Amino acid sequence: MGKMKNIIKKTIVAVSIVAASLSVVQAAGYDWGPHVLAPAQETSSAVSGGAVAAGSFLDTYLFSLAAPVSQSSSAAVSINIFGFNITGGSYSLWQTTDYSVATAGNDTQIGSWGFDGTTGATVNTISTLNGGNYFFKVTGIAGQQGGSYMLNSSVAPVPEPEIYAMMGIGLGLLGWVGRRRKLQAA
């Protein structure tokens, strides 16, 4: 009876170890540094991604912004064929208080989107992000042969209020000219 208990215990331990090794999540962190717009530059972008091994994965991409910007991002699976795919893919944008660590603990989630082999390169836009530290969190389950994805993040300057004022004045002038012509024709 004692031998049987030992065998059962050893079997349970072995099965537990195998099960734990199969459920390990791959995790990688990347530092994109600051998204900086040069004075004459209209946009700034960063692109990352690559191949991931079979199973669950969680990748993070840190970046910082010096000033308010318009932020857009997109994710796409590059290949989805013969067990080389990603299912349940998602990526989310977070604002973080600590640039050195990307965790979803005390950070603020700004948006979350899904992707797989059918969504293509869907662009998701956040209208305005203030200056500060941010990170993307990319998760999913890679197929039997692994998987591949690409994450693109681009920023553009937020238009100044003077631009909107000039556009409003221009539209007002067009309306005034149109009304004047209509009155002269009558």
C-alpha positions as CSV (number, residue, x, y, z in Angstrom):
1,M,0.0,0.0,0.0
2,G,2.9,2.3,0.8
3,K,4.5,1.7,-2.6
4,M,1.3,2.5,-4.3
5,K,0.9,5.8,-2.5
6,N,4.5,6.8,-3.5
7,I,3.8,5.9,-7.2
8,I,0.5,7.9,-7.1
9,K,2.3,10.9,-5.5
10,K,5.1,10.8,-8.0
11,T,2.6,10.5,-10.9
12,I,0.7,13.5,-9.6
13,V,3.8,15.6,-9.2
14,A,5.0,14.6,-12.8
15,V,1.6,15.5,-14.3
16,S,1.6,18.8,-12.4
17,I,5.0,19.7,-13.7
18,V,4.1,18.9,-17.3
19,A,0.8,20.9,-17.0
20,A,2.6,23.9,-15.5
21,S,5.2,23.9,-18.3
22,L,2.5,23.8,-20.9
23,S,0.6,26.8,-19.4
24,V,3.7,29.1,-19.3
25,V,3.1,32.4,-20.9
26,Q,5.8,33.8,-23.1
27,A,6.5,37.4,-22.2
28,A,8.7,40.0,-23.8
29,G,9.1,43.7,-23.2
30,Y,10.3,46.3,-25.7
31,D,11.2,50.0,-25.2
32,W,10.3,52.2,-28.1
33,G,11.6,55.3,-26.3
34,P,10.0,58.7,-27.0
35,H,7.7,59.2,-29.9
36,V,9.2,62.6,-31.0
37,L,7.9,64.9,-33.7
38,A,10.6,67.0,-35.3
39,P,9.5,70.7,-36.1
40,A,8.7,70.0,-39.8
41,Q,7.6,66.4,-39.3
42,E,3.9,65.5,-39.7
43,T,4.0,62.1,-38.1
44,S,6.3,59.8,-36.1
45,S,5.8,56.0,-35.9
46,A,7.2,52.8,-34.5
47,V,6.7,49.3,-35.8
48,S,7.4,46.1,-34.0
49,G,6.3,42.5,-33.8
50,G,7.6,39.3,-35.1
51,A,7.3,35.5,-34.6
52,V,6.1,34.0,-31.3
53,A,6.3,30.4,-30.3
54,A,3.3,28.1,-29.9
55,G,1.1,28.9,-26.8
56,S,0.1,32.1,-25.0
57,F,2.1,35.2,-25.3
58,L,2.1,38.7,-23.7
59,D,4.4,41.4,-25.2
60,T,4.6,45.0,-24.0
61,Y,5.9,48.1,-25.8
62,L,6.8,51.2,-23.7
63,F,6.9,54.7,-25.2
64,S,6.6,58.3,-24.0
65,L,5.1,61.5,-25.4
66,A,6.5,64.9,-24.6
67,A,3.4,66.9,-25.7
68,P,-0.3,66.2,-26.6
69,V,-0.7,64.3,-29.9
70,S,-3.2,62.5,-32.0
71,Q,-2.4,58.8,-31.6
72,S,-3.3,56.0,-34.0
73,S,-2.3,52.4,-33.9
74,S,-2.9,49.2,-35.8
75,A,-2.2,45.5,-35.4
76,A,-2.2,42.7,-37.9
77,V,-1.4,39.0,-38.1
78,S,1.1,38.6,-40.9
79,I,0.6,34.9,-41.7
80,N,-2.4,32.6,-40.8
81,I,-1.8,29.3,-42.5
82,F,-1.2,25.6,-41.5
83,G,-1.1,26.0,-37.7
84,F,1.0,29.2,-37.9
85,N,-1.5,31.7,-36.6
86,I,-2.8,33.7,-33.7
87,T,-6.2,33.3,-32.1
88,G,-7.8,35.5,-29.5
89,G,-5.3,38.3,-30.3
90,S,-5.8,41.6,-28.6
91,Y,-3.8,44.7,-27.9
92,S,-4.5,47.5,-25.5
93,L,-3.1,51.0,-24.9
94,W,-2.3,52.0,-21.3
95,Q,-1.1,55.1,-19.6
96,T,1.5,54.3,-16.9
97,T,3.0,56.2,-14.1
98,D,6.2,54.2,-14.0
99,Y,8.1,54.1,-17.3
100,S,10.5,51.4,-16.1
101,V,7.7,48.8,-15.6
102,A,4.8,48.0,-17.8
103,T,2.1,46.5,-15.6
104,A,-1.6,46.8,-15.7
105,G,-1.8,47.3,-11.9
106,N,-2.2,51.0,-11.2
107,D,-2.2,52.1,-14.8
108,T,-5.1,53.5,-16.8
109,Q,-6.4,51.5,-19.8
110,I,-7.2,53.9,-22.7
111,G,-8.4,51.4,-25.4
112,S,-8.5,47.7,-26.3
113,W,-8.9,46.1,-29.7
114,G,-8.9,42.5,-31.1
115,F,-7.0,41.1,-34.1
116,D,-6.6,37.7,-35.8
117,G,-5.9,36.5,-39.3
118,T,-9.2,38.0,-40.7
119,T,-9.0,41.6,-39.4
120,G,-6.1,42.7,-41.6
121,A,-4.5,46.0,-40.6
122,T,-7.4,47.7,-38.9
123,V,-6.5,51.2,-37.8
124,N,-7.8,52.3,-34.4
125,T,-7.4,55.9,-33.5
126,I,-7.4,57.7,-30.1
127,S,-8.1,61.4,-30.8
128,T,-5.8,62.9,-28.3
129,L,-3.2,61.7,-25.8
130,N,-1.5,64.0,-23.4
131,G,2.2,64.0,-22.7
132,G,3.3,61.1,-20.5
133,N,4.3,57.5,-20.4
134,Y,2.3,54.7,-22.2
135,F,2.6,51.1,-23.2
136,F,0.8,48.7,-25.6
137,K,0.0,45.2,-24.2
138,V,-0.3,42.6,-26.9
139,T,-1.7,39.1,-26.0
140,G,-2.9,36.0,-27.8
141,I,-2.5,32.3,-28.4
142,A,-0.1,31.2,-31.2
143,G,-1.0,28.1,-33.1
144,Q,0.9,24.7,-33.2
145,Q,3.6,26.2,-35.4
146,G,3.7,29.6,-33.7
147,G,2.4,32.8,-35.0
148,S,3.3,36.3,-36.2
149,Y,1.9,39.8,-35.7
150,M,2.9,43.4,-36.3
151,L,2.1,46.4,-34.2
152,N,2.3,49.9,-35.6
153,S,2.0,53.1,-33.5
154,S,2.1,56.5,-35.1
155,V,1.5,60.0,-33.7
156,A,0.6,63.3,-35.3
157,P,0.5,66.8,-33.8
158,V,-2.8,68.0,-32.4
159,P,-4.0,71.0,-34.5
160,E,-3.5,74.4,-32.8
161,P,-6.7,76.4,-32.0
162,E,-5.6,79.0,-34.5
163,I,-6.0,76.5,-37.3
164,Y,-9.7,76.0,-36.4
165,A,-10.2,79.8,-36.0
166,M,-8.8,80.4,-39.5
167,M,-10.9,77.6,-41.0
168,G,-14.0,79.1,-39.3
169,I,-13.2,82.6,-40.7
170,G,-12.7,81.1,-44.2
171,L,-16.0,79.2,-44.1
172,G,-17.7,82.4,-42.9
173,L,-16.3,84.4,-45.7
174,L,-17.4,81.8,-48.3
175,G,-20.9,82.0,-46.8
176,W,-20.9,85.8,-46.9
177,V,-19.7,85.8,-50.6
178,G,-22.4,83.2,-51.6
179,R,-25.2,85.2,-49.9
180,R,-24.0,88.5,-51.5
181,R,-24.0,86.9,-55.0
182,K,-27.4,85.4,-54.4
183,L,-28.8,88.9,-53.4
184,Q,-27.1,90.6,-56.4
185,A,-28.7,88.0,-58.8
186,A,-32.2,88.7,-57.4
